[in-house]
Amino acid sequence: LLRGMGVSGEGREARGAALASYVLFEAPYTQELLALGETDTLARRNEVIQFFGWEGHWPDVDKRDAPTAGSGA
């Protein structure tokens, strides 16, 4: 896709990177990335809570879903 816009990172074509940067930071694109990140994080919220050591701060978290030490999670 980026090559089609003239972005290759080589020689004078590297100037097309400015266009790619603009496209990649358009509001609809970044909003979709944020929504995907939020969905992914909520799907693994127990793992995130355990990672940060927040277990006692979130009473609605089901402890049965939290990964245990050595579980490979």
PQR file of N, CA, C, O and H, with PARSE charges and radii, in Angstrom:
ATOM      1  N   LEU A   1       0.828  -1.193   0.000 -0.4000 1.5000
ATOM      2  CA  LEU A   1       0.000   0.000   0.000 -0.0000 2.0000
ATOM      3  C   LEU A   1       0.869   1.251   0.000  0.5500 1.7000
ATOM      4  O   LEU A   1       0.646   2.167  -0.792 -0.5500 1.4000
ATOM      5  N   LEU A   2       1.859   1.290   0.889 -0.4000 1.5000
ATOM      6  CA  LEU A   2       2.705   2.478   0.965 -0.0000 2.0000
ATOM      7  C   LEU A   2       3.550   2.646  -0.275  0.5500 1.7000
ATOM      8  O   LEU A   2       3.800   3.773  -0.704 -0.5500 1.4000
ATOM      9  H   LEU A   2       2.040   0.547   1.533  0.4000 1.0000
ATOM     10  N   ARG A   3       3.997   1.548  -0.862 -0.4000 1.5000
ATOM     11  CA  ARG A   3       4.761   1.647  -2.110 -0.0000 2.0000
ATOM     12  C   ARG A   3       3.922   2.277  -3.210  0.5500 1.7000
ATOM     13  O   ARG A   3       4.446   2.998  -4.059 -0.5500 1.4000
ATOM     14  H   ARG A   3       3.794   0.633  -0.514  0.4000 1.0000
ATOM     15  N   GLY A   4       2.643   2.010  -3.197 -0.4000 1.5000
ATOM     16  CA  GLY A   4       1.748   2.609  -4.176 -0.0000 2.0000
ATOM     17  C   GLY A   4       1.664   4.119  -4.040  0.5500 1.7000
ATOM     18  O   GLY A   4       1.333   4.819  -4.997 -0.5500 1.4000
ATOM     19  H   GLY A   4       2.217   1.424  -2.507  0.4000 1.0000
ATOM     20  N   MET A   5       1.967   4.622  -2.840 -0.4000 1.5000
ATOM     21  CA  MET A   5       1.977   6.068  -2.624 -0.0000 2.0000
ATOM     22  C   MET A   5       3.366   6.646  -2.830  0.5500 1.7000
ATOM     23  O   MET A   5       3.585   7.835  -2.602 -0.5500 1.4000
ATOM     24  H   MET A   5       2.236   4.053  -2.063  0.4000 1.0000
ATOM     25  N   GLY A   6       4.302   5.816  -3.260 -0.4000 1.5000
ATOM     26  CA  GLY A   6       5.652   6.304  -3.525 -0.0000 2.0000
ATOM     27  C   GLY A   6       6.588   6.239  -2.345  0.5500 1.7000
ATOM     28  O   GLY A   6       7.620   6.909  -2.338 -0.5500 1.4000
ATOM     29  H   GLY A   6       4.124   4.850  -3.446  0.4000 1.0000
ATOM     30  N   VAL A   7       6.249   5.441  -1.340 -0.4000 1.5000
ATOM     31  CA  VAL A   7       7.099   5.328  -0.155 -0.0000 2.0000
ATOM     32  C   VAL A   7       7.902   4.046  -0.242  0.5500 1.7000
ATOM     33  O   VAL A   7       7.339   2.951  -0.279 -0.5500 1.4000
ATOM     34  H   VAL A   7       5.410   4.897  -1.346  0.4000 1.0000
ATOM     35  N   SER A   8       9.221   4.183  -0.274 -0.4000 1.5000
ATOM     36  CA  SER A   8      10.058   2.985  -0.263 -0.0000 2.0000
ATOM     37  C   SER A   8      11.191   3.113   0.731  0.5500 1.7000
ATOM     38  O   SER A   8      11.849   2.125   1.056 -0.5500 1.4000
ATOM     39  H   SER A   8       9.678   5.072  -0.244  0.4000 1.0000
ATOM     40  N   GLY A   9      11.429   4.325   1.220 -0.4000 1.5000
ATOM     41  CA  GLY A   9      12.509   4.540   2.169 -0.0000 2.0000
ATOM     42  C   GLY A   9      13.868   4.611   1.519  0.5500 1.7000
ATOM     43  O   GLY A   9      14.885   4.637   2.212 -0.5500 1.4000
ATOM     44  H   GLY A   9      10.895   5.128   0.957  0.4000 1.0000
ATOM     45  N   GLU A  10      13.907   4.642   0.186 -0.4000 1.5000
ATOM     46  CA  GLU A  10      15.182   4.686  -0.522 -0.0000 2.0000
ATOM     47  C   GLU A  10      15.263   5.962  -1.361  0.5500 1.7000
ATOM     48  O   GLU A  10      14.327   6.304  -2.083 -0.5500 1.4000
ATOM     49  H   GLU A  10      13.081   4.620  -0.377  0.4000 1.0000
ATOM     50  N   GLY A  11      16.400   6.661  -1.255 -0.4000 1.5000
ATOM     51  CA  GLY A  11      16.652   7.826  -2.090 -0.0000 2.0000
ATOM     52  C   GLY A  11      15.575   8.876  -1.999  0.5500 1.7000
ATOM     53  O   GLY A  11      15.018   9.129  -0.930 -0.5500 1.4000
ATOM     54  H   GLY A  11      17.160   6.383  -0.669  0.4000 1.0000
ATOM     55  N   ARG A  12      15.287   9.485  -3.128 -0.4000 1.5000
ATOM     56  CA  ARG A  12      14.332  10.588  -3.125 -0.0000 2.0000
ATOM     57  C   ARG A  12      12.904  10.127  -2.860  0.5500 1.7000
ATOM     58  O   ARG A  12      12.056  10.932  -2.476 -0.5500 1.4000
ATOM     59  H   ARG A  12      15.739   9.280  -3.996  0.4000 1.0000
ATOM     60  N   GLU A  13      12.632   8.844  -3.061 -0.4000 1.5000
ATOM     61  CA  GLU A  13      11.293   8.330  -2.789 -0.0000 2.0000
ATOM     62  C   GLU A  13      10.969   8.348  -1.303  0.5500 1.7000
ATOM     63  O   GLU A  13       9.803   8.250  -0.922 -0.5500 1.4000
ATOM     64  H   GLU A  13      13.321   8.191  -3.373  0.4000 1.0000
ATOM     65  N   ALA A  14      11.997   8.473  -0.452 -0.4000 1.5000
ATOM     66  CA  ALA A  14      11.764   8.528   0.984 -0.0000 2.0000
ATOM     67  C   ALA A  14      10.909   9.734   1.346  0.5500 1.7000
ATOM     68  O   ALA A  14      10.304   9.767   2.418 -0.5500 1.4000
ATOM     69  H   ALA A  14      12.945   8.552  -0.761  0.4000 1.0000
ATOM     70  N   ARG A  15      10.855  10.717   0.465 -0.4000 1.5000
ATOM     71  CA  ARG A  15      10.022  11.890   0.733 -0.0000 2.0000
ATOM     72  C   ARG A  15       8.550  11.518   0.841  0.5500 1.7000
ATOM     73  O   ARG A  15       7.782  12.230   1.489 -0.5500 1.4000
ATOM     74  H   ARG A  15      11.346  10.690  -0.406  0.4000 1.0000
ATOM     75  N   GLY A  16       8.154  10.444   0.235 -0.4000 1.5000
ATOM     76  CA  GLY A  16       6.774   9.990   0.336 -0.0000 2.0000
ATOM     77  C   GLY A  16       6.388   9.583   1.745  0.5500 1.7000
ATOM     78  O   GLY A  16       5.206   9.401   2.038 -0.5500 1.4000
ATOM     79  H   GLY A  16       8.777   9.866  -0.291  0.4000 1.0000
ATOM     80  N   ALA A  17       7.367   9.438   2.612 -0.4000 1.5000
ATOM     81  CA  ALA A  17       7.091   9.078   4.000 -0.0000 2.0000
ATOM     82  C   ALA A  17       6.241  10.139   4.678  0.5500 1.7000
ATOM     83  O   ALA A  17       5.463   9.816   5.577 -0.5500 1.4000
ATOM     84  H   ALA A  17       8.327   9.585   2.373  0.4000 1.0000
ATOM     85  N   ALA A  18       6.368  11.394   4.273 -0.4000 1.5000
ATOM     86  CA  ALA A  18       5.547  12.454   4.861 -0.0000 2.0000
ATOM     87  C   ALA A  18       4.075  12.191   4.574  0.5500 1.7000
ATOM     88  O   ALA A  18       3.226  12.372   5.447 -0.5500 1.4000
ATOM     89  H   ALA A  18       6.999  11.656   3.543  0.4000 1.0000
ATOM     90  N   LEU A  19       3.775  11.765   3.357 -0.4000 1.5000
ATOM     91  CA  LEU A  19       2.394  11.445   2.998 -0.0000 2.0000
ATOM     92  C   LEU A  19       1.903  10.253   3.810  0.5500 1.7000
ATOM     93  O   LEU A  19       0.784  10.272   4.325 -0.5500 1.4000
ATOM     94  H   LEU A  19       4.464  11.618   2.648  0.4000 1.0000
ATOM     95  N   ALA A  20       2.718   9.230   3.928 -0.4000 1.5000
ATOM     96  CA  ALA A  20       2.338   8.051   4.707 -0.0000 2.0000
ATOM     97  C   ALA A  20       2.076   8.436   6.161  0.5500 1.7000
ATOM     98  O   ALA A  20       1.115   7.964   6.769 -0.5500 1.4000
ATOM     99  H   ALA A  20       3.627   9.214   3.510  0.4000 1.0000
ATOM    100  N   SER A  21       2.925   9.288   6.712 -0.4000 1.5000
ATOM    101  CA  SER A  21       2.760   9.731   8.083 -0.0000 2.0000
ATOM    102  C   SER A  21       1.430  10.456   8.253  0.5500 1.7000
ATOM    103  O   SER A  21       0.717  10.246   9.234 -0.5500 1.4000
ATOM    104  H   SER A  21       3.705   9.671   6.218  0.4000 1.0000
ATOM    105  N   TYR A  22       1.114  11.293   7.306 -0.4000 1.5000
ATOM    106  CA  TYR A  22      -0.150  12.032   7.355 -0.0000 2.0000
ATOM    107  C   TYR A  22      -1.338  11.068   7.323  0.5500 1.7000
ATOM    108  O   TYR A  22      -2.268  11.194   8.120 -0.5500 1.4000
ATOM    109  H   TYR A  22       1.693  11.463   6.510  0.4000 1.0000
ATOM    110  N   VAL A  23      -1.302  10.128   6.421 -0.4000 1.5000
ATOM    111  CA  VAL A  23      -2.401   9.178   6.281 -0.0000 2.0000
ATOM    112  C   VAL A  23      -2.546   8.334   7.539  0.5500 1.7000
ATOM    113  O   VAL A  23      -3.664   8.100   7.998 -0.5500 1.4000
ATOM    114  H   VAL A  23      -0.547  10.025   5.774  0.4000 1.0000
ATOM    115  N   LEU A  24      -1.430   7.873   8.104 -0.4000 1.5000
ATOM    116  CA  LEU A  24      -1.479   6.994   9.259 -0.0000 2.0000
ATOM    117  C   LEU A  24      -1.936   7.699  10.534  0.5500 1.7000
ATOM    118  O   LEU A  24      -2.319   7.040  11.501 -0.5500 1.4000
ATOM    119  H   LEU A  24      -0.522   8.064   7.731  0.4000 1.0000
ATOM    120  N   PHE A  25      -1.899   9.020  10.544 -0.4000 1.5000
ATOM    121  CA  PHE A  25      -2.324   9.754  11.732 -0.0000 2.0000
ATOM    122  C   PHE A  25      -3.610  10.530  11.511  0.5500 1.7000
ATOM    123  O   PHE A  25      -3.902  11.472  12.248 -0.5500 1.4000
ATOM    124  H   PHE A  25      -1.588   9.555   9.758  0.4000 1.0000
ATOM    125  N   GLU A  26      -4.367  10.149  10.520 -0.4000 1.5000
ATOM    126  CA  GLU A  26      -5.686  10.714  10.310 -0.0000 2.0000
ATOM    127  C   GLU A  26      -6.591  10.258  11.459  0.5500 1.7000
ATOM    128  O   GLU A  26      -6.457   9.139  11.954 -0.5500 1.4000
ATOM    129  H   GLU A  26      -4.130   9.383   9.922  0.4000 1.0000
ATOM    130  N   ALA A  27      -7.500  11.122  11.872 -0.4000 1.5000
ATOM    131  CA  ALA A  27      -8.369  10.838  13.023 -0.0000 2.0000
ATOM    132  C   ALA A  27      -9.119   9.504  12.913  0.5500 1.7000
ATOM    133  O   ALA A  27      -9.116   8.743  13.881 -0.5500 1.4000
ATOM    134  H   ALA A  27      -7.609  12.031  11.470  0.4000 1.0000
ATOM    135  N   PRO A  28      -9.758   9.184  11.787 -0.5600 1.5000
ATOM    136  CA  PRO A  28     -10.484   7.900  11.735  0.2800 2.0000
ATOM    137  C   PRO A  28      -9.561   6.693  11.954  0.5500 1.7000
ATOM    138  O   PRO A  28      -9.950   5.718  12.597 -0.5500 1.4000
ATOM    139  N   TYR A  29      -8.350   6.765  11.421 -0.4000 1.5000
ATOM    140  CA  TYR A  29      -7.403   5.655  11.565 -0.0000 2.0000
ATOM    141  C   TYR A  29      -6.970   5.518  13.026  0.5500 1.7000
ATOM    142  O   TYR A  29      -6.982   4.417  13.577 -0.5500 1.4000
ATOM    143  H   TYR A  29      -8.034   7.557  10.898  0.4000 1.0000
ATOM    144  N   THR A  30      -6.588   6.626  13.649 -0.4000 1.5000
ATOM    145  CA  THR A  30      -6.128   6.542  15.035 -0.0000 2.0000
ATOM    146  C   THR A  30      -7.271   6.181  15.976  0.5500 1.7000
ATOM    147  O   THR A  30      -7.056   5.486  16.970 -0.5500 1.4000
ATOM    148  H   THR A  30      -6.578   7.520  13.201  0.4000 1.0000
ATOM    149  N   GLN A  31      -8.486   6.645  15.675 -0.4000 1.5000
ATOM    150  CA  GLN A  31      -9.630   6.279  16.506 -0.0000 2.0000
ATOM    151  C   GLN A  31      -9.892   4.776  16.441  0.5500 1.7000
ATOM    152  O   GLN A  31     -10.223   4.154  17.450 -0.5500 1.4000
ATOM    153  H   GLN A  31      -8.660   7.209  14.869  0.4000 1.0000
ATOM    154  N   GLU A  32      -9.744   4.203  15.261 -0.4000 1.5000
ATOM    155  CA  GLU A  32      -9.920   2.756  15.118 -0.0000 2.0000
ATOM    156  C   GLU A  32      -8.842   2.000  15.879  0.5500 1.7000
ATOM    157  O   GLU A  32      -9.129   0.988  16.518 -0.5500 1.4000
ATOM    158  H   GLU A  32      -9.475   4.709  14.441  0.4000 1.0000
ATOM    159  N   LEU A  33      -7.590   2.486  15.816 -0.4000 1.5000
ATOM    160  CA  LEU A  33      -6.509   1.845  16.572 -0.0000 2.0000
ATOM    161  C   LEU A  33      -6.785   1.892  18.070  0.5500 1.7000
ATOM    162  O   LEU A  33      -6.582   0.903  18.775 -0.5500 1.4000
ATOM    163  H   LEU A  33      -7.357   3.308  15.296  0.4000 1.0000
ATOM    164  N   LEU A  34      -7.248   3.040  18.554 -0.4000 1.5000
ATOM    165  CA  LEU A  34      -7.559   3.164  19.973 -0.0000 2.0000
ATOM    166  C   LEU A  34      -8.698   2.223  20.370  0.5500 1.7000
ATOM    167  O   LEU A  34      -8.644   1.596  21.428 -0.5500 1.4000
ATOM    168  H   LEU A  34      -7.413   3.843  17.982  0.4000 1.0000
ATOM    169  N   ALA A  35      -9.714   2.124  19.535 -0.4000 1.5000
ATOM    170  CA  ALA A  35     -10.834   1.230  19.828 -0.0000 2.0000
ATOM    171  C   ALA A  35     -10.381  -0.228  19.865  0.5500 1.7000
ATOM    172  O   ALA A  35     -10.800  -0.989  20.737 -0.5500 1.4000
ATOM    173  H   ALA A  35      -9.758   2.634  18.676  0.4000 1.0000
ATOM    174  N   LEU A  36      -9.527  -0.615  18.921 -0.4000 1.5000
ATOM    175  CA  LEU A  36      -8.998  -1.985  18.916 -0.0000 2.0000
ATOM    176  C   LEU A  36      -8.173  -2.255  20.164  0.5500 1.7000
ATOM    177  O   LEU A  36      -8.288  -3.321  20.768 -0.5500 1.4000
ATOM    178  H   LEU A  36      -9.187   0.003  18.213  0.4000 1.0000
ATOM    179  N   GLY A  37      -7.338  -1.288  20.553 -0.4000 1.5000
ATOM    180  CA  GLY A  37      -6.519  -1.444  21.754 -0.0000 2.0000
ATOM    181  C   GLY A  37      -7.369  -1.569  23.006  0.5500 1.7000
ATOM    182  O   GLY A  37      -7.070  -2.375  23.888 -0.5500 1.4000
ATOM    183  H   GLY A  37      -7.244  -0.423  20.061  0.4000 1.0000
ATOM    184  N   GLU A  38      -8.427  -0.776  23.085 -0.4000 1.5000
ATOM    185  CA  GLU A  38      -9.314  -0.851  24.239 -0.0000 2.0000
ATOM    186  C   GLU A  38     -10.017  -2.203  24.298  0.5500 1.7000
ATOM    187  O   GLU A  38     -10.120  -2.801  25.369 -0.5500 1.4000
ATOM    188  H   GLU A  38      -8.670  -0.122  22.369  0.4000 1.0000
ATOM    189  N   THR A  39     -10.500  -2.688  23.161 -0.4000 1.5000
ATOM    190  CA  THR A  39     -11.175  -3.982  23.106 -0.0000 2.0000
ATOM    191  C   THR A  39     -10.226  -5.104  23.520  0.5500 1.7000
ATOM    192  O   THR A  39     -10.590  -5.984  24.300 -0.5500 1.4000
ATOM    193  H   THR A  39     -10.416  -2.202  22.290  0.4000 1.0000
ATOM    194  N   ASP A  40      -9.008  -5.060  22.990 -0.4000 1.5000
ATOM    195  CA  ASP A  40      -8.022  -6.088  23.336 -0.0000 2.0000
ATOM    196  C   ASP A  40      -7.678  -6.056  24.822  0.5500 1.7000
ATOM    197  O   ASP A  40      -7.570  -7.100  25.464 -0.5500 1.4000
ATOM    198  H   ASP A  40      -8.712  -4.345  22.357  0.4000 1.0000
ATOM    199  N   THR A  41      -7.508  -4.854  25.362 -0.4000 1.5000
ATOM    200  CA  THR A  41      -7.150  -4.722  26.771 -0.0000 2.0000
ATOM    201  C   THR A  41      -8.278  -5.211  27.672  0.5500 1.7000
ATOM    202  O   THR A  41      -8.034  -5.916  28.651 -0.5500 1.4000
ATOM    203  H   THR A  41      -7.596  -4.005  24.841  0.4000 1.0000
ATOM    204  N   LEU A  42      -9.516  -4.836  27.342 -0.4000 1.5000
ATOM    205  CA  LEU A  42     -10.643  -5.296  28.156 -0.0000 2.0000
ATOM    206  C   LEU A  42     -10.803  -6.808  28.092  0.5500 1.7000
ATOM    207  O   LEU A  42     -11.203  -7.433  29.075 -0.5500 1.4000
ATOM    208  H   LEU A  42      -9.714  -4.264  26.546  0.4000 1.0000
ATOM    209  N   ALA A  43     -10.496  -7.398  26.948 -0.4000 1.5000
ATOM    210  CA  ALA A  43     -10.585  -8.849  26.820 -0.0000 2.0000
ATOM    211  C   ALA A  43      -9.570  -9.555  27.724  0.5500 1.7000
ATOM    212  O   ALA A  43      -9.778 -10.698  28.130 -0.5500 1.4000
ATOM    213  H   ALA A  43     -10.171  -6.891  26.150  0.4000 1.0000
ATOM    214  N   ARG A  44      -8.476  -8.863  28.031 -0.4000 1.5000
ATOM    215  CA  ARG A  44      -7.427  -9.462  28.873 -0.0000 2.0000
ATOM    216  C   ARG A  44      -7.248  -8.672  30.154  0.5500 1.7000
ATOM    217  O   ARG A  44      -6.154  -8.638  30.719 -0.5500 1.4000
ATOM    218  H   ARG A  44      -8.308  -7.934  27.701  0.4000 1.0000
ATOM    219  N   ARG A  45      -8.318  -8.035  30.618 -0.4000 1.5000
ATOM    220  CA  ARG A  45      -8.207  -7.119  31.747 -0.0000 2.0000
ATOM    221  C   ARG A  45      -7.646  -7.771  32.998  0.5500 1.7000
ATOM    222  O   ARG A  45      -6.886  -7.133  33.726 -0.5500 1.4000
ATOM    223  H   ARG A  45      -9.206  -8.063  30.159  0.4000 1.0000
ATOM    224  N   ASN A  46      -7.995  -9.012  33.269 -0.4000 1.5000
ATOM    225  CA  ASN A  46      -7.460  -9.661  34.467 -0.0000 2.0000
ATOM    226  C   ASN A  46      -5.946  -9.802  34.393  0.5500 1.7000
ATOM    227  O   ASN A  46      -5.254  -9.647  35.399 -0.5500 1.4000
ATOM    228  H   ASN A  46      -8.613  -9.530  32.677  0.4000 1.0000
ATOM    229  N   GLU A  47      -5.437 -10.094  33.212 -0.4000 1.5000
ATOM    230  CA  GLU A  47      -3.984 -10.188  33.039 -0.0000 2.0000
ATOM    231  C   GLU A  47      -3.324  -8.832  33.221  0.5500 1.7000
ATOM    232  O   GLU A  47      -2.254  -8.731  33.822 -0.5500 1.4000
ATOM    233  H   GLU A  47      -5.999 -10.219  32.395  0.4000 1.0000
ATOM    234  N   VAL A  48      -3.957  -7.796  32.706 -0.4000 1.5000
ATOM    235  CA  VAL A  48      -3.415  -6.436  32.841 -0.0000 2.0000
ATOM    236  C   VAL A  48      -3.403  -6.019  34.311  0.5500 1.7000
ATOM    237  O   VAL A  48      -2.422  -5.468  34.808 -0.5500 1.4000
ATOM    238  H   VAL A  48      -4.826  -7.877  32.218  0.4000 1.0000
ATOM    239  N   ILE A  49      -4.513  -6.295  34.994 -0.4000 1.5000
ATOM    240  CA  ILE A  49      -4.606  -5.944  36.412 -0.0000 2.0000
ATOM    241  C   ILE A  49      -3.542  -6.673  37.222  0.5500 1.7000
ATOM    242  O   ILE A  49      -2.918  -6.085  38.104 -0.5500 1.4000
ATOM    243  H   ILE A  49      -5.310  -6.743  34.590  0.4000 1.0000
ATOM    244  N   GLN A  50      -3.338  -7.943  36.925 -0.4000 1.5000
ATOM    245  CA  GLN A  50      -2.302  -8.693  37.648 -0.0000 2.0000
ATOM    246  C   GLN A  50      -0.915  -8.152  37.305  0.5500 1.7000
ATOM    247  O   GLN A  50      -0.074  -8.004  38.192 -0.5500 1.4000
ATOM    248  H   GLN A  50      -3.845  -8.421  36.208  0.4000 1.0000
ATOM    249  N   PHE A  51      -0.672  -7.859  36.045 -0.4000 1.5000
ATOM    250  CA  PHE A  51       0.632  -7.347  35.616 -0.0000 2.0000
ATOM    251  C   PHE A  51       1.007  -6.084  36.391  0.5500 1.7000
ATOM    252  O   PHE A  51       2.148  -5.939  36.828 -0.5500 1.4000
ATOM    253  H   PHE A  51      -1.356  -7.979  35.324  0.4000 1.0000
ATOM    254  N   PHE A  52       0.052  -5.176  36.561 -0.4000 1.5000
ATOM    255  CA  PHE A  52       0.330  -3.930  37.259 -0.0000 2.0000
ATOM    256  C   PHE A  52       0.170  -4.037  38.771  0.5500 1.7000
ATOM    257  O   PHE A  52       0.440  -3.073  39.488 -0.5500 1.4000
ATOM    258  H   PHE A  52      -0.875  -5.294  36.207  0.4000 1.0000
ATOM    259  N   GLY A  53      -0.266  -5.193  39.265 -0.4000 1.5000
ATOM    260  CA  GLY A  53      -0.415  -5.384  40.698 -0.0000 2.0000
ATOM    261  C   GLY A  53      -1.600  -4.647  41.281  0.5500 1.7000
ATOM    262  O   GLY A  53      -1.548  -4.188  42.422 -0.5500 1.4000
ATOM    263  H   GLY A  53      -0.486  -5.976  38.683  0.4000 1.0000
ATOM    264  N   TRP A  54      -2.671  -4.528  40.508 -0.4000 1.5000
ATOM    265  CA  TRP A  54      -3.848  -3.774  40.929 -0.0000 2.0000
ATOM    266  C   TRP A  54      -4.953  -4.663  41.496  0.5500 1.7000
ATOM    267  O   TRP A  54      -6.088  -4.203  41.621 -0.5500 1.4000
ATOM    268  H   TRP A  54      -2.713  -4.901  39.581  0.4000 1.0000
ATOM    269  N   GLU A  55      -4.670  -5.900  41.840 -0.4000 1.5000
ATOM    270  CA  GLU A  55      -5.715  -6.834  42.241 -0.0000 2.0000
ATOM    271  C   GLU A  55      -6.631  -6.285  43.329  0.5500 1.7000
ATOM    272  O   GLU A  55      -7.847  -6.444  43.230 -0.5500 1.4000
ATOM    273  H   GLU A  55      -3.748  -6.274  41.739  0.4000 1.0000
ATOM    274  N   GLY A  56      -6.096  -5.656  44.347 -0.4000 1.5000
ATOM    275  CA  GLY A  56      -6.915  -5.164  45.450 -0.0000 2.0000
ATOM    276  C   GLY A  56      -7.711  -3.913  45.129  0.5500 1.7000
ATOM    277  O   GLY A  56      -8.570  -3.506  45.911 -0.5500 1.4000
ATOM    278  H   GLY A  56      -5.108  -5.527  44.427  0.4000 1.0000
ATOM    279  N   HIS A  57      -7.436  -3.303  43.991 -0.4000 1.5000
ATOM    280  CA  HIS A  57      -8.069  -2.033  43.644 -0.0000 2.0000
ATOM    281  C   HIS A  57      -9.278  -2.181  42.736  0.5500 1.7000
ATOM    282  O   HIS A  57      -9.974  -1.199  42.478 -0.5500 1.4000
ATOM    283  H   HIS A  57      -6.739  -3.633  43.355  0.4000 1.0000
ATOM    284  N   TRP A  58      -9.542  -3.375  42.249 -0.4000 1.5000
ATOM    285  CA  TRP A  58     -10.639  -3.611  41.312 -0.0000 2.0000
ATOM    286  C   TRP A  58     -11.507  -4.750  41.839  0.5500 1.7000
ATOM    287  O   TRP A  58     -11.318  -5.900  41.441 -0.5500 1.4000
ATOM    288  H   TRP A  58      -8.976  -4.173  42.459  0.4000 1.0000
ATOM    289  N   PRO A  59     -12.454  -4.450  42.726 -0.5600 1.5000
ATOM    290  CA  PRO A  59     -13.228  -5.514  43.374  0.2800 2.0000
ATOM    291  C   PRO A  59     -14.106  -6.329  42.429  0.5500 1.7000
ATOM    292  O   PRO A  59     -14.500  -7.441  42.777 -0.5500 1.4000
ATOM    293  N   ASP A  60     -14.423  -5.807  41.241 -0.4000 1.5000
ATOM    294  CA  ASP A  60     -15.314  -6.544  40.345 -0.0000 2.0000
ATOM    295  C   ASP A  60     -14.577  -7.545  39.461  0.5500 1.7000
ATOM    296  O   ASP A  60     -15.195  -8.205  38.627 -0.5500 1.4000
ATOM    297  H   ASP A  60     -14.102  -4.904  40.958  0.4000 1.0000
ATOM    298  N   VAL A  61     -13.270  -7.662  39.635 -0.4000 1.5000
ATOM    299  CA  VAL A  61     -12.494  -8.598  38.829 -0.0000 2.0000
ATOM    300  C   VAL A  61     -12.643  -9.998  39.397  0.5500 1.7000
ATOM    301  O   VAL A  61     -12.450 -10.220  40.592 -0.5500 1.4000
ATOM    302  H   VAL A  61     -12.767  -7.125  40.314  0.4000 1.0000
ATOM    303  N   ASP A  62     -12.986 -10.929  38.538 -0.4000 1.5000
ATOM    304  CA  ASP A  62     -13.138 -12.316  38.946 -0.0000 2.0000
ATOM    305  C   ASP A  62     -11.757 -12.944  39.073  0.5500 1.7000
ATOM    306  O   ASP A  62     -11.070 -13.136  38.070 -0.5500 1.4000
ATOM    307  H   ASP A  62     -13.143 -10.748  37.567  0.4000 1.0000
ATOM    308  N   LYS A  63     -11.355 -13.257  40.265 -0.4000 1.5000
ATOM    309  CA  LYS A  63     -10.019 -13.813  40.513 -0.0000 2.0000
ATOM    310  C   LYS A  63      -9.791 -15.147  39.783  0.5500 1.7000
ATOM    311  O   LYS A  63      -8.649 -15.510  39.500 -0.5500 1.4000
ATOM    312  H   LYS A  63     -11.913 -13.100  41.080  0.4000 1.0000
ATOM    313  N   ARG A  64     -10.861 -15.866  39.483 -0.4000 1.5000
ATOM    314  CA  ARG A  64     -10.695 -17.148  38.790 -0.0000 2.0000
ATOM    315  C   ARG A  64     -10.146 -16.972  37.396  0.5500 1.7000
ATOM    316  O   ARG A  64      -9.533 -17.890  36.850 -0.5500 1.4000
ATOM    317  H   ARG A  64     -11.789 -15.572  39.713  0.4000 1.0000
ATOM    318  N   ASP A  65     -10.358 -15.777  36.794 -0.4000 1.5000
ATOM    319  CA  ASP A  65      -9.871 -15.532  35.442 -0.0000 2.0000
ATOM    320  C   ASP A  65      -8.434 -15.022  35.402  0.5500 1.7000
ATOM    321  O   ASP A  65      -7.805 -14.996  34.344 -0.5500 1.4000
ATOM    322  H   ASP A  65     -10.855 -15.031  37.238  0.4000 1.0000
ATOM    323  N   ALA A  66      -7.922 -14.618  36.561 -0.4000 1.5000
ATOM    324  CA  ALA A  66      -6.558 -14.086  36.595 -0.0000 2.0000
ATOM    325  C   ALA A  66      -5.564 -15.222  36.406  0.5500 1.7000
ATOM    326  O   ALA A  66      -5.740 -16.300  36.975 -0.5500 1.4000
ATOM    327  H   ALA A  66      -8.432 -14.640  37.421  0.4000 1.0000
ATOM    328  N   PRO A  67      -4.514 -14.991  35.605 -0.5600 1.5000
ATOM    329  CA  PRO A  67      -3.500 -16.042  35.417  0.2800 2.0000
ATOM    330  C   PRO A  67      -2.740 -16.266  36.715  0.5500 1.7000
ATOM    331  O   PRO A  67      -2.563 -15.351  37.519 -0.5500 1.4000
ATOM    332  N   THR A  68      -2.301 -17.483  36.897 -0.4000 1.5000
ATOM    333  CA  THR A  68      -1.537 -17.819  38.092 -0.0000 2.0000
ATOM    334  C   THR A  68      -0.068 -17.913  37.732  0.5500 1.7000
ATOM    335  O   THR A  68       0.284 -18.094  36.566 -0.5500 1.4000
ATOM    336  H   THR A  68      -2.444 -18.227  36.244  0.4000 1.0000
ATOM    337  N   ALA A  69       0.793 -17.790  38.739 -0.4000 1.5000
ATOM    338  CA  ALA A  69       2.225 -17.881  38.506 -0.0000 2.0000
ATOM    339  C   ALA A  69       2.543 -19.219  37.867  0.5500 1.7000
ATOM    340  O   ALA A  69       2.062 -20.262  38.311 -0.5500 1.4000
ATOM    341  H   ALA A  69       0.507 -17.643  39.686  0.4000 1.0000
ATOM    342  N   GLY A  70       3.355 -19.180  36.823 -0.4000 1.5000
ATOM    343  CA  GLY A  70       3.751 -20.406  36.155 -0.0000 2.0000
ATOM    344  C   GLY A  70       2.753 -20.932  35.156  0.5500 1.7000
ATOM    345  O   GLY A  70       2.938 -22.020  34.609 -0.5500 1.4000
ATOM    346  H   GLY A  70       3.746 -18.333  36.463  0.4000 1.0000
ATOM    347  N   SER A  71       1.671 -20.164  34.899 -0.4000 1.5000
ATOM    348  CA  SER A  71       0.660 -20.658  33.950 -0.0000 2.0000
ATOM    349  C   SER A  71       1.009 -20.370  32.521  0.5500 1.7000
ATOM    350  O   SER A  71       0.312 -20.801  31.602 -0.5500 1.4000
ATOM    351  H   SER A  71       1.521 -19.281  35.343  0.4000 1.0000
ATOM    352  N   GLY A  72       2.115 -19.621  32.320 -0.4000 1.5000
ATOM    353  CA  GLY A  72       2.525 -19.305  30.974 -0.0000 2.0000
ATOM    354  C   GLY A  72       1.831 -18.104  30.401  0.5500 1.7000
ATOM    355  O   GLY A  72       2.062 -17.755  29.244 -0.5500 1.4000
ATOM    356  H   GLY A  72       2.681 -19.271  33.066  0.4000 1.0000
ATOM    357  N   ALA A  73       0.984 -17.457  31.178 -0.4000 1.5000
ATOM    358  CA  ALA A  73       0.264 -16.266  30.695 -0.0000 2.0000
ATOM    359  C   ALA A  73       1.091 -15.030  30.864  0.5500 1.7000
ATOM    360  O   ALA A  73       0.647 -13.937  30.513 -0.5500 1.4000
ATOM    361  H   ALA A  73       0.796 -17.740  32.118  0.4000 1.0000
TER
END
